[in-house]
């Protein structure tokens, strides 16, 4: 990356609350290359929804597992 690209990414992470995420790592000509992505974090309501869905899926799997044993 060039200095200006790095400065832009740093500015976005500090101002807008975005996060740099390493998407992919690979070797090229004896060097390690990293693909980066900018992403927004989840909001509280989104986290709650994800947790609810995870809980419902777990309960459904447990119910199916209990029905197979009987």
GIRAGI-V573142 format. One record per residue. N is the residue number from 0. PHI is phi in degrees with one decimal (none if undefined). PSI is psi as a letter, one per 20 degrees, with the letter a starting at -180 (999 if undefined). OMEGA is omega in whole degrees, -180 to 180 (999 if undefined). Layout:
BEGIN
n:N phi:PHI psi:PSI omega:OMEGA
n:N phi:PHI psi:PSI omega:OMEGA
END
This chain:
BEGIN
n:0 phi:none psi:q omega:176
n:1 phi:-90.4 psi:q omega:-178
n:2 phi:-55.5 psi:g omega:-177
n:3 phi:-65.6 psi:h omega:178
n:4 phi:-64.4 psi:g omega:179
n:5 phi:-63.7 psi:g omega:179
n:6 phi:-61.5 psi:g omega:179
n:7 phi:-61.1 psi:g omega:-179
n:8 phi:-64.9 psi:g omega:178
n:9 phi:-62.7 psi:g omega:179
n:10 phi:-61.8 psi:g omega:180
n:11 phi:-66.8 psi:h omega:-179
n:12 phi:-69.1 psi:h omega:-179
n:13 phi:-81.5 psi:h omega:-175
n:14 phi:-81.0 psi:g omega:-169
n:15 phi:-91.1 psi:i omega:179
n:16 phi:74.6 psi:k omega:177
n:17 phi:-84.9 psi:r omega:-179
n:18 phi:-125.4 psi:q omega:174
n:19 phi:-86.1 psi:p omega:-179
n:20 phi:-123.9 psi:p omega:175
n:21 phi:-73.3 psi:p omega:-177
n:22 phi:-91.4 psi:g omega:-175
n:23 phi:-151.2 psi:q omega:175
n:24 phi:-125.7 psi:p omega:179
n:25 phi:-155.1 psi:r omega:179
n:26 phi:-100.3 psi:p omega:176
n:27 phi:-147.9 psi:o omega:-180
n:28 phi:54.3 psi:l omega:176
n:29 phi:78.0 psi:j omega:178
n:30 phi:-118.1 psi:q omega:177
n:31 phi:-92.3 psi:p omega:178
n:32 phi:-108.8 psi:q omega:-180
n:33 phi:-130.0 psi:p omega:173
n:34 phi:-89.8 psi:p omega:-179
n:35 phi:-113.8 psi:q omega:176
n:36 phi:-135.7 psi:q omega:174
n:37 phi:-95.0 psi:p omega:-179
n:38 phi:-140.9 psi:q omega:175
n:39 phi:-94.0 psi:q omega:176
n:40 phi:-74.8 psi:r omega:178
n:41 phi:-72.4 psi:q omega:174
n:42 phi:-87.5 psi:r omega:-175
n:43 phi:-58.7 psi:g omega:-178
n:44 phi:-65.0 psi:h omega:180
n:45 phi:-70.2 psi:h omega:178
n:46 phi:-64.3 psi:g omega:179
n:47 phi:-62.2 psi:g omega:-180
n:48 phi:-62.9 psi:g omega:179
n:49 phi:-62.8 psi:g omega:179
n:50 phi:-63.4 psi:g omega:178
n:51 phi:-60.9 psi:g omega:-179
n:52 phi:-64.7 psi:g omega:180
n:53 phi:-63.1 psi:g omega:179
n:54 phi:-63.3 psi:g omega:-180
n:55 phi:-63.4 psi:g omega:179
n:56 phi:-63.4 psi:g omega:-180
n:57 phi:-64.7 psi:g omega:179
n:58 phi:-63.5 psi:h omega:179
n:59 phi:-64.5 psi:g omega:178
n:60 phi:-62.8 psi:g omega:179
n:61 phi:-62.6 psi:g omega:-179
n:62 phi:-65.1 psi:g omega:178
n:63 phi:-65.5 psi:g omega:179
n:64 phi:-64.9 psi:h omega:178
n:65 phi:-66.9 psi:h omega:-178
n:66 phi:-70.3 psi:h omega:180
n:67 phi:-73.3 psi:h omega:-179
n:68 phi:-72.7 psi:h omega:-176
n:69 phi:-76.8 psi:999 omega:999
END
